Amino acid sequence: MKDNKISKIITYVVTLLALIGIILLVRVLMAGEEAVENDVDVANKVVSPLVYFSQYLLYFAIGITLVLSLGGLFKNPESLKKTLLGLGVLGLLFLGAYSFSDSNIVLDNADIVLPGGEEGSSINRLVGTGIWFSVVLGFIGLGFFVYDLGKGLIKS
């Protein structure tokens, strides 16, 4: 019986949020495209509330997701152990990618130094780290894909 009550409450909350979103969208549509594009005051009055509502809704969804995920992890110690082990492996891969990255100058197509692209910049190092990290994870994923494909071909 308790689950039925919670389900009804969630349904009412979702319906209320949907109605608020529809009302905010209708306000934007009633203002008209030209008025929203040309008049800053109109844009602030009708578009900003819709953007803020969407932003807060996103933050709420992220918060609920994190709370429920962490709650599930802490209730199951074996799952928490696997998660922490996975995060540790990712941390080691990140450190490896960081060691491979360098801080060369970042140039655009016309050989002009981009902002933050100076020699020795930490931004260059972090960009290089992200690229190497993606490459390493890509090769690991490709390896698992080939392994699974081979295993499937051997079975059939």
TORKOL-4160 file (C-alpha; in steps of 0.2 Angstrom, whole numbers, padded with zeros to 4 digits, m for minus):
156
<pt num="1" X="0000" Y="0000" Z="0000"/>
<pt num="2" X="0014" Y="0012" Z="0004"/>
<pt num="3" X="0022" Y="0010" Z="m0013"/>
<pt num="4" X="0005" Y="0014" Z="m0021"/>
<pt num="5" X="0004" Y="0030" Z="m0011"/>
<pt num="6" X="0022" Y="0035" Z="m0016"/>
<pt num="7" X="0018" Y="0031" Z="m0034"/>
<pt num="8" X="0003" Y="0043" Z="m0034"/>
<pt num="9" X="0013" Y="0057" Z="m0026"/>
<pt num="10" X="0027" Y="0055" Z="m0039"/>
<pt num="11" X="0014" Y="0055" Z="m0053"/>
<pt num="12" X="0007" Y="0071" Z="m0046"/>
<pt num="13" X="0024" Y="0079" Z="m0044"/>
<pt num="14" X="0028" Y="0075" Z="m0062"/>
<pt num="15" X="0012" Y="0081" Z="m0069"/>
<pt num="16" X="0014" Y="0098" Z="m0059"/>
<pt num="17" X="0032" Y="0099" Z="m0066"/>
<pt num="18" X="0025" Y="0096" Z="m0084"/>
<pt num="19" X="0012" Y="0109" Z="m0082"/>
<pt num="20" X="0024" Y="0122" Z="m0076"/>
<pt num="21" X="0035" Y="0118" Z="m0091"/>
<pt num="22" X="0021" Y="0119" Z="m0103"/>
<pt num="23" X="0015" Y="0135" Z="m0096"/>
<pt num="24" X="0033" Y="0143" Z="m0098"/>
<pt num="25" X="0034" Y="0136" Z="m0116"/>
<pt num="26" X="0017" Y="0143" Z="m0121"/>
<pt num="27" X="0023" Y="0160" Z="m0114"/>
<pt num="28" X="0038" Y="0160" Z="m0125"/>
<pt num="29" X="0028" Y="0155" Z="m0140"/>
<pt num="30" X="0015" Y="0168" Z="m0137"/>
<pt num="31" X="0028" Y="0182" Z="m0136"/>
<pt num="32" X="0033" Y="0177" Z="m0154"/>
<pt num="33" X="0050" Y="0173" Z="m0161"/>
<pt num="34" X="0053" Y="0191" Z="m0167"/>
<pt num="35" X="0050" Y="0199" Z="m0151"/>
<pt num="36" X="0061" Y="0187" Z="m0141"/>
<pt num="37" X="0075" Y="0189" Z="m0153"/>
<pt num="38" X="0074" Y="0208" Z="m0154"/>
<pt num="39" X="0068" Y="0214" Z="m0137"/>
<pt num="40" X="0080" Y="0210" Z="m0122"/>
<pt num="41" X="0066" Y="0214" Z="m0109"/>
<pt num="42" X="0054" Y="0202" Z="m0117"/>
<pt num="43" X="0067" Y="0188" Z="m0118"/>
<pt num="44" X="0071" Y="0191" Z="m0100"/>
<pt num="45" X="0053" Y="0190" Z="m0095"/>
<pt num="46" X="0048" Y="0174" Z="m0105"/>
<pt num="47" X="0064" Y="0165" Z="m0109"/>
<pt num="48" X="0074" Y="0166" Z="m0093"/>
<pt num="49" X="0061" Y="0158" Z="m0082"/>
<pt num="50" X="0060" Y="0143" Z="m0094"/>
<pt num="51" X="0079" Y="0142" Z="m0094"/>
<pt num="52" X="0080" Y="0143" Z="m0075"/>
<pt num="53" X="0066" Y="0130" Z="m0073"/>
<pt num="54" X="0075" Y="0118" Z="m0084"/>
<pt num="55" X="0092" Y="0121" Z="m0076"/>
<pt num="56" X="0085" Y="0118" Z="m0058"/>
<pt num="57" X="0076" Y="0103" Z="m0064"/>
<pt num="58" X="0092" Y="0096" Z="m0071"/>
<pt num="59" X="0101" Y="0100" Z="m0055"/>
<pt num="60" X="0087" Y="0091" Z="m0045"/>
<pt num="61" X="0088" Y="0076" Z="m0057"/>
<pt num="62" X="0107" Y="0075" Z="m0055"/>
<pt num="63" X="0105" Y="0076" Z="m0036"/>
<pt num="64" X="0092" Y="0063" Z="m0035"/>
<pt num="65" X="0102" Y="0051" Z="m0046"/>
<pt num="66" X="0118" Y="0054" Z="m0036"/>
<pt num="67" X="0109" Y="0051" Z="m0019"/>
<pt num="68" X="0100" Y="0035" Z="m0025"/>
<pt num="69" X="0116" Y="0028" Z="m0033"/>
<pt num="70" X="0127" Y="0031" Z="m0018"/>
<pt num="71" X="0114" Y="0024" Z="m0007"/>
<pt num="72" X="0113" Y="0008" Z="m0017"/>
<pt num="73" X="0132" Y="0007" Z="m0016"/>
<pt num="74" X="0133" Y="0009" Z="0002"/>
<pt num="75" X="0119" Y="m0004" Z="0005"/>
<pt num="76" X="0129" Y="m0017" Z="m0005"/>
<pt num="77" X="0147" Y="m0017" Z="0001"/>
<pt num="78" X="0153" Y="m0029" Z="m0013"/>
<pt num="79" X="0147" Y="m0017" Z="m0026"/>
<pt num="80" X="0155" Y="m0003" Z="m0017"/>
<pt num="81" X="0172" Y="m0013" Z="m0017"/>
<pt num="82" X="0170" Y="m0016" Z="m0036"/>
<pt num="83" X="0166" Y="0002" Z="m0039"/>
<pt num="84" X="0181" Y="0009" Z="m0029"/>
<pt num="85" X="0192" Y="m0004" Z="m0038"/>
<pt num="86" X="0186" Y="0002" Z="m0055"/>
<pt num="87" X="0189" Y="0021" Z="m0050"/>
<pt num="88" X="0207" Y="0016" Z="m0044"/>
<pt num="89" X="0211" Y="0008" Z="m0061"/>
<pt num="90" X="0204" Y="0023" Z="m0070"/>
<pt num="91" X="0215" Y="0034" Z="m0058"/>
<pt num="92" X="0230" Y="0024" Z="m0063"/>
<pt num="93" X="0226" Y="0025" Z="m0082"/>
<pt num="94" X="0224" Y="0044" Z="m0079"/>
<pt num="95" X="0241" Y="0045" Z="m0071"/>
<pt num="96" X="0248" Y="0035" Z="m0085"/>
<pt num="97" X="0240" Y="0047" Z="m0098"/>
<pt num="98" X="0246" Y="0062" Z="m0088"/>
<pt num="99" X="0264" Y="0055" Z="m0089"/>
<pt num="100" X="0263" Y="0053" Z="m0108"/>
<pt num="101" X="0256" Y="0071" Z="m0111"/>
<pt num="102" X="0267" Y="0086" Z="m0114"/>
<pt num="103" X="0265" Y="0104" Z="m0114"/>
<pt num="104" X="0269" Y="0109" Z="m0132"/>
<pt num="105" X="0263" Y="0125" Z="m0139"/>
<pt num="106" X="0245" Y="0124" Z="m0146"/>
<pt num="107" X="0243" Y="0132" Z="m0163"/>
<pt num="108" X="0228" Y="0135" Z="m0174"/>
<pt num="109" X="0229" Y="0132" Z="m0193"/>
<pt num="110" X="0238" Y="0149" Z="m0197"/>
<pt num="111" X="0252" Y="0144" Z="m0184"/>
<pt num="112" X="0245" Y="0157" Z="m0172"/>
<pt num="113" X="0247" Y="0153" Z="m0153"/>
<pt num="114" X="0230" Y="0151" Z="m0146"/>
<pt num="115" X="0225" Y="0158" Z="m0129"/>
<pt num="116" X="0232" Y="0147" Z="m0115"/>
<pt num="117" X="0243" Y="0138" Z="m0128"/>
<pt num="118" X="0259" Y="0145" Z="m0123"/>
<pt num="119" X="0274" Y="0133" Z="m0120"/>
<pt num="120" X="0273" Y="0125" Z="m0103"/>
<pt num="121" X="0254" Y="0130" Z="m0100"/>
<pt num="122" X="0245" Y="0118" Z="m0088"/>
<pt num="123" X="0230" Y="0119" Z="m0101"/>
<pt num="124" X="0241" Y="0110" Z="m0114"/>
<pt num="125" X="0246" Y="0097" Z="m0102"/>
<pt num="126" X="0227" Y="0093" Z="m0097"/>
<pt num="127" X="0222" Y="0093" Z="m0115"/>
<pt num="128" X="0236" Y="0081" Z="m0119"/>
<pt num="129" X="0231" Y="0070" Z="m0104"/>
<pt num="130" X="0213" Y="0070" Z="m0110"/>
<pt num="131" X="0218" Y="0065" Z="m0127"/>
<pt num="132" X="0229" Y="0051" Z="m0121"/>
<pt num="133" X="0216" Y="0045" Z="m0108"/>
<pt num="134" X="0204" Y="0043" Z="m0122"/>
<pt num="135" X="0216" Y="0034" Z="m0133"/>
<pt num="136" X="0220" Y="0022" Z="m0119"/>
<pt num="137" X="0202" Y="0019" Z="m0115"/>
<pt num="138" X="0198" Y="0017" Z="m0134"/>
<pt num="139" X="0211" Y="0003" Z="m0136"/>
<pt num="140" X="0205" Y="m0006" Z="m0120"/>
<pt num="141" X="0187" Y="m0005" Z="m0127"/>
<pt num="142" X="0193" Y="m0011" Z="m0144"/>
<pt num="143" X="0203" Y="m0025" Z="m0136"/>
<pt num="144" X="0187" Y="m0031" Z="m0126"/>
<pt num="145" X="0177" Y="m0030" Z="m0142"/>
<pt num="146" X="0189" Y="m0040" Z="m0152"/>
<pt num="147" X="0190" Y="m0053" Z="m0138"/>
<pt num="148" X="0171" Y="m0055" Z="m0137"/>
<pt num="149" X="0170" Y="m0056" Z="m0156"/>
<pt num="150" X="0183" Y="m0070" Z="m0156"/>
<pt num="151" X="0175" Y="m0079" Z="m0142"/>
<pt num="152" X="0158" Y="m0078" Z="m0151"/>
<pt num="153" X="0166" Y="m0085" Z="m0167"/>
<pt num="154" X="0175" Y="m0099" Z="m0158"/>
<pt num="155" X="0158" Y="m0104" Z="m0150"/>
<pt num="156" X="0149" Y="m0105" Z="m0166"/>
